């Protein structure tokens, strides 16, 4: 029970990596709030899964690219649970597209959701933690794509590099408040955002062959690392970047 009596929020928590982190945190004793963009059924099913296991949870709809969604999400946690101890910024999109004819609206939307949204959410979480005066943990889901590129991800990889850098700078800005800020860098994890891309069997085989552990990741592979960073076990960890990629990044030959 690494998160007993903690309140933890996750953006993009109705499915994929965010859901796995939300359910895992609840299993470790956290009371949980999830943000979701629009899939009410998925969001309520996540809440039901947590409650069925004896936990407490709520879901709040919000477009993270709208700055106002951030204080609203944090305020809901304070209203329901009285505090905020750990925040996981996970919401993100990756509409794969070629560079030369990338539509401006696709590039802009990706920047606004992945990077601007992360900024607003982490800022709102930090302000609540500073008000509480008891420190806290902020974890942002960056990516292996913060470190390497993708032909059809020229709009996406800069956002993941930005999220990594945001955690490095907020770690400095918030250290005086005993708030730890860290980045998770997932490799290729099977989720909704890449199911179409990985439906191409040649692409999927190529990606799998790059992974020393021999398999693509699953959302649950991110739960343990996220719970660790949110917990007291990581009490001296801040400004860190934790690759969770099955060894893909280091695998040149
Ligand atoms: C990740 C990484 C994966 C890709 C997803 C969409 O950051 O690039 O390979 O499938 O994004």
Boltz pocket constraint, residues with backbone or C-beta under 6 A from the ligand:
constraints:
  - pocket:
      binder: B
      contacts: [[A, 94], [A, 142], [A, 143], [A, 144], [A, 145], [A, 150], [A, 160], [A, 186], [A, 187], [A, 188], [A, 189], [A, 193], [A, 194], [A, 197]]
      max_distance: 6.0
